Amino acid sequence: MKAIQFETYGDSGVLQLKEVNKPQPGENEILIKVAATTVNPFDMKIRSGSMQKMIPLNLPWIPGSDAAGTIEAAGSGVSRLKVGDQVFASTFGGTYAEYVVVKEEQAAPIPNNVSLSEAAALAIPLVTSYSFLVQGGEVKAGQKVLIHAAAGAVGGVMVQMAKALGAYVIGTASGKGIELAKSFGADEVIDYKNQDFTQLVKEADLVIDLVGGETLTKSFGVVKKGGRLLSAVMPPSQELAQQYGISAEFISSEASYKKLVFGTKLVEEGKIKNQIAKILKLEDAAEAQDLVSAGGLNGKVVLTVSA
C-alpha cells in the first residue's frame, strides 16, 4: 500500500510517499481502508523529534491520529463492528496511509449526515471534547465554561458540545475566528489580541486551555474556588492550583468508541457541525503539515486517500 512515512526526525521535508506492507488485523482489531485522515498539531511535534524522549518511535514511522473509511477485514473477537461498515477512528500513528489497523474499541460508525472526509475531521475533536467536558470537566447545565482557541478545529467542536450540555460558554478567538466562535453558539467571545480575558471573565466553573504558556498561567485567576482548569498543552502548576484553591490537570485524551458515539448523536441532531479548512491529497502531506504549522486556520486540513 501507499503511505506517508519519515525515517528521520526533521521538518516537513522528511515526509516521503512510500510503498509499504499492508497491515493485517489481529485479535480485537479492524483493518480500515482509509478514505480520509487529517493533520493535527501533534503530528508535527512527533515528526520534529521534540517528543522523542516522552514518546520514542520505532522509525520509519507513518504519522496520523485519525481516519475515516470502510472496514475491509476484522480480527477474532470483533463483535460490535463488521466488514463493510463505514467508520471513523482515533488512534496513534498509521493513518497517513491507504490502510490502517486500529482496535475495535477506537472506532465507531460515522454519523449518518456527514461524508467520510467530514467524519475524519470530527474524530479527534469529538474525542477531545468529551474527554475535557464530560470526563474531566463534568460539565453541568448552567455552569460557566471558558474555552481558549474557541474557533479552532477542536475548540469549535468543544464550544458546540458545551452548549449542548447546557453550559454558558465564553470563548477566546481573534480575527475571523470571533464570528466563527459566535456561530458555534458561544455566549461571549473575547478578542484575545485586543482584550484581556482576565478582566472580562470571573468565577468560571471550568477553563479549558488549548494554547498553553502565558494563557494557561493567567487562567488560574479566572477560575472560581473549587473549579477546574484543564490543559491539553502542558501540565498546569500544582503550586498555583493550591494557591487559588482549584483543581488543575493536564489531560491526554484516550480514544474510545463511547466518546465517538456520544459525539455522533450530537452531530446527527445538528448540535455539532463540521469544520474543514482545506482538503488535500495524501501525497500533499508535507504541504498540509506546513499549512497547519503556519497557524491561522479555522478548521481541519483533511488528506484524502485513494487506494
C-alpha positions as CSV (number, residue, x, y, z in Angstrom):
1,M,0.0,0.0,0.0
2,K,1.0,3.7,-0.3
3,A,1.8,5.5,2.9
4,I,3.5,8.7,4.0
5,Q,6.4,8.0,6.4
6,F,9.5,9.5,7.8
7,E,12.8,7.8,8.5
8,T,14.5,10.6,10.5
9,Y,13.1,13.5,12.6
10,G,13.0,16.9,11.0
11,D,10.9,19.4,9.1
12,S,8.1,18.5,6.7
13,G,10.8,17.6,4.1
14,V,11.4,14.3,5.8
15,L,7.9,13.1,4.8
16,Q,8.0,10.6,1.9
17,L,5.4,8.7,-0.1
18,K,6.4,5.0,0.1
19,E,5.2,1.6,-0.8
20,V,4.9,-0.4,2.4
21,N,3.4,-3.7,3.6
22,K,-0.4,-3.6,4.1
23,P,-1.1,-4.3,7.8
24,Q,-3.3,-7.1,9.0
25,P,-5.7,-7.0,11.9
26,G,-5.1,-9.1,15.0
27,E,-7.4,-10.0,17.8
28,N,-10.0,-7.3,18.6
29,E,-8.7,-5.2,15.6
30,I,-10.1,-4.0,12.4
31,L,-8.5,-3.1,9.1
32,I,-9.8,0.2,7.7
33,K,-9.5,1.1,4.0
34,V,-8.8,4.8,4.6
35,A,-10.8,7.4,2.7
36,A,-9.6,10.4,4.7
37,T,-7.3,11.4,7.5
38,T,-6.4,14.8,9.0
39,V,-3.4,16.8,10.1
40,N,-3.1,17.6,13.8
41,P,-0.5,19.7,15.6
42,F,0.5,16.6,17.4
43,D,1.7,15.1,14.1
44,M,4.3,17.8,13.7
45,K,5.5,17.6,17.3
46,I,6.1,13.8,16.7
47,R,7.8,14.4,13.4
48,S,10.1,17.1,14.6
49,G,11.5,14.9,17.3
50,S,10.6,17.2,20.2
51,M,8.7,14.4,21.9
52,Q,11.0,11.5,21.3
53,K,12.0,11.3,24.9
54,M,8.4,11.2,26.0
55,I,7.2,9.1,23.1
56,P,10.0,7.2,21.5
57,L,9.2,5.8,18.0
58,N,10.4,2.9,16.0
59,L,11.4,4.6,12.8
60,P,10.4,4.6,10.0
61,W,7.0,6.0,11.2
62,I,3.7,6.6,9.5
63,P,2.0,9.6,11.1
64,G,-1.6,10.3,11.7
65,S,-4.1,10.1,14.6
66,D,-7.5,9.8,12.9
67,A,-9.2,8.2,10.0
68,A,-12.5,7.5,8.3
69,G,-13.1,4.7,5.8
70,T,-14.6,1.3,5.3
71,I,-13.8,-1.9,7.3
72,E,-12.1,-4.3,4.9
73,A,-11.2,-7.1,7.5
74,A,-11.8,-7.9,11.1
75,G,-9.7,-10.0,13.5
76,S,-11.1,-12.5,16.0
77,G,-13.0,-11.1,18.9
78,V,-14.5,-8.2,16.9
79,S,-18.3,-8.2,17.5
80,R,-19.6,-4.6,17.5
81,L,-18.4,-3.7,14.0
82,K,-18.4,-5.7,10.8
83,V,-16.7,-5.8,7.3
84,G,-18.3,-3.1,5.1
85,D,-19.2,-0.7,7.9
86,Q,-18.1,2.9,7.3
87,V,-16.3,4.0,10.5
88,F,-14.2,6.8,11.9
89,A,-11.5,6.3,14.5
90,S,-8.9,8.0,16.7
91,T,-5.6,6.2,17.2
92,F,-1.8,6.8,17.5
93,G,0.1,6.7,14.2
94,G,-0.5,5.0,10.9
95,T,-3.4,6.9,9.3
96,Y,-1.4,8.7,6.6
97,A,-1.9,5.5,4.5
98,E,-4.3,3.6,2.3
99,Y,-5.0,1.1,5.1
100,V,-4.7,1.3,8.9
101,V,-5.3,-1.3,11.7
102,V,-7.0,0.0,14.8
103,K,-8.5,-1.6,17.9
104,E,-12.3,-2.0,17.6
105,E,-12.5,0.0,20.8
106,Q,-11.1,3.0,18.9
107,A,-13.7,3.1,16.1
108,A,-17.4,3.8,15.7
109,P,-19.9,4.1,12.7
110,I,-19.7,7.6,11.2
111,P,-22.6,9.9,11.7
112,N,-25.4,9.4,9.1
113,N,-25.3,13.0,8.0
114,V,-21.7,13.5,7.1
115,S,-19.2,12.4,4.5
116,L,-16.1,10.3,5.2
117,S,-13.9,13.4,4.9
118,E,-16.1,15.2,7.4
119,A,-16.1,12.3,9.7
120,A,-12.3,12.2,9.7
121,A,-12.3,15.8,10.7
122,L,-14.6,15.2,13.6
123,A,-12.9,12.2,15.2
124,I,-10.3,13.8,17.4
125,P,-12.4,17.0,18.2
126,L,-15.2,14.8,19.4
127,V,-12.9,12.5,21.5
128,T,-11.1,15.5,22.9
129,S,-14.2,17.5,23.7
130,Y,-15.8,14.5,25.5
131,S,-12.6,14.0,27.5
132,F,-12.5,17.6,28.7
133,L,-16.1,18.5,29.1
134,V,-17.8,15.2,30.2
135,Q,-15.0,13.1,31.7
136,G,-12.6,15.7,33.1
137,G,-14.8,18.7,33.5
138,E,-18.1,17.0,34.5
139,V,-20.0,20.0,33.0
140,K,-23.5,20.6,34.3
141,A,-26.2,22.8,32.8
142,G,-25.8,26.4,33.8
143,Q,-22.1,26.3,34.5
144,K,-19.8,28.9,33.1
145,V,-17.1,27.5,30.8
146,L,-14.2,29.4,29.2
147,I,-12.6,27.8,26.2
148,H,-9.4,29.2,24.8
149,A,-8.9,28.9,21.0
150,A,-12.7,28.6,20.5
151,A,-12.5,28.9,16.7
152,G,-10.0,26.1,16.1
153,A,-10.9,22.7,14.9
154,V,-11.0,21.2,18.4
155,G,-12.2,24.4,20.2
156,G,-15.1,24.9,17.8
157,V,-16.5,21.4,18.4
158,M,-15.8,21.9,22.2
159,V,-18.0,25.1,22.2
160,Q,-20.8,23.3,20.5
161,M,-20.6,20.3,22.8
162,A,-20.5,22.6,25.9
163,K,-23.6,24.4,24.6
164,A,-25.4,21.0,24.1
165,L,-24.6,20.2,27.7
166,G,-26.3,23.4,28.8
167,A,-23.2,25.4,29.7
168,Y,-22.8,29.2,29.4
169,V,-19.8,29.4,27.1
170,I,-17.2,32.1,26.7
171,G,-14.5,31.7,24.0
172,T,-11.3,33.4,23.1
173,A,-10.5,34.0,19.4
174,S,-9.2,36.6,17.0
175,G,-9.9,38.0,13.5
176,K,-12.5,35.9,11.5
177,G,-12.5,33.4,14.4
178,I,-14.6,35.8,16.5
179,E,-17.6,35.5,14.3
180,L,-16.9,31.8,13.8
181,A,-16.9,31.1,17.5
182,K,-20.2,33.0,17.8
183,S,-21.7,30.9,15.0
184,F,-20.8,27.8,17.1
185,G,-23.0,29.2,19.8
186,A,-20.6,30.9,22.2
187,D,-22.5,33.2,24.5
188,E,-19.5,35.6,24.6
189,V,-16.3,35.8,22.5
190,I,-13.3,37.7,23.7
191,D,-10.8,39.1,21.1
192,Y,-7.6,37.9,22.8
193,K,-5.4,40.2,20.7
194,N,-7.2,43.3,21.8
195,Q,-8.9,42.3,25.1
196,D,-7.6,40.9,28.4
197,F,-9.7,37.9,29.3
198,T,-8.7,38.1,32.9
199,Q,-10.6,41.4,33.2
200,L,-13.7,40.0,31.5
201,V,-14.1,36.6,33.0
202,K,-14.7,35.9,36.6
203,E,-15.8,32.8,38.6
204,A,-15.6,30.3,35.8
205,D,-16.6,26.7,36.8
206,L,-14.2,25.3,34.1
207,V,-11.5,26.7,31.9
208,I,-10.1,24.7,29.0
209,D,-6.7,25.7,27.8
210,L,-5.8,24.7,24.2
211,V,-3.0,27.3,24.0
212,G,-0.5,26.9,26.8
213,G,2.2,29.3,28.0
214,E,1.0,32.7,29.4
215,T,-2.6,31.9,28.6
216,L,-2.5,28.9,30.9
217,T,-0.8,30.8,33.7
218,K,-3.2,33.7,33.5
219,S,-6.2,31.4,33.5
220,F,-5.8,30.4,37.2
221,G,-7.2,33.7,38.3
222,V,-10.5,33.4,36.5
223,V,-11.5,30.0,37.9
224,K,-13.8,30.1,40.9
225,K,-12.7,28.3,44.2
226,G,-13.2,24.6,43.8
227,G,-13.4,25.0,40.0
228,R,-11.3,23.2,37.3
229,L,-8.6,24.3,34.9
230,L,-7.8,21.7,32.2
231,S,-5.0,21.9,29.7
232,A,-4.4,20.0,26.5
233,V,-0.9,21.5,26.1
234,M,1.1,21.3,29.2
235,P,0.8,20.3,32.9
236,P,-0.5,23.2,35.0
237,S,1.4,24.4,38.1
238,Q,0.1,22.5,41.1
239,E,1.6,25.2,43.3
240,L,-0.7,27.8,41.6
241,A,-3.6,25.4,41.8
242,Q,-3.2,25.1,45.5
243,Q,-2.8,28.9,45.9
244,Y,-6.1,29.6,44.0
245,G,-7.9,26.7,45.6
246,I,-8.8,24.9,42.3
247,S,-8.1,21.6,40.5
248,A,-5.7,21.9,37.6
249,E,-4.8,19.0,35.3
250,F,-3.2,18.1,32.0
251,I,-5.4,15.8,30.0
252,S,-4.3,13.5,27.3
253,S,-7.5,12.2,25.5
254,E,-7.7,8.4,25.1
255,A,-9.6,7.2,22.1
256,S,-12.9,5.4,22.9
257,Y,-15.9,4.4,20.7
258,K,-18.1,5.6,23.6
259,K,-16.8,9.1,23.1
260,L,-17.3,8.9,19.4
261,V,-20.9,7.6,19.8
262,F,-21.7,10.4,22.3
263,G,-20.5,13.0,19.7
264,T,-22.2,11.2,16.8
265,K,-25.6,11.7,18.5
266,L,-25.0,15.4,18.7
267,V,-23.8,15.6,15.1
268,E,-26.8,13.7,13.9
269,E,-29.1,16.1,15.9
270,G,-27.4,19.1,14.3
271,K,-25.9,20.3,17.5
272,I,-22.4,19.9,16.3
273,K,-21.4,20.9,12.8
274,N,-18.2,20.1,10.9
275,Q,-15.3,22.4,10.3
276,I,-12.9,21.8,7.4
277,A,-10.4,24.5,6.3
278,K,-8.9,22.7,3.3
279,I,-8.8,19.3,1.6
280,L,-5.6,18.0,0.0
281,K,-4.4,14.6,-1.2
282,L,-2.3,12.2,0.8
283,E,0.8,12.9,-1.3
284,D,0.5,16.5,-0.3
285,A,1.0,15.7,3.4
286,A,4.1,17.9,3.7
287,E,2.3,20.9,2.3
288,A,-0.7,20.2,4.6
289,Q,1.5,20.0,7.7
290,D,3.2,23.3,6.8
291,L,-0.3,24.9,6.5
292,V,-1.3,23.8,9.9
293,S,2.1,24.8,11.4
294,A,1.7,28.3,10.0
295,G,-1.5,28.7,12.0
296,G,-4.4,31.0,11.4
297,L,-6.6,28.2,10.1
298,N,-10.1,27.8,11.4
299,G,-10.9,24.1,10.8
300,K,-9.2,20.9,9.9
301,V,-6.9,20.2,7.0
302,V,-8.1,16.9,5.5
303,L,-5.9,14.4,3.5
304,T,-8.0,12.3,1.1
305,V,-6.7,8.8,0.3
306,S,-7.5,6.9,-2.9
307,A,-6.4,3.3,-3.0
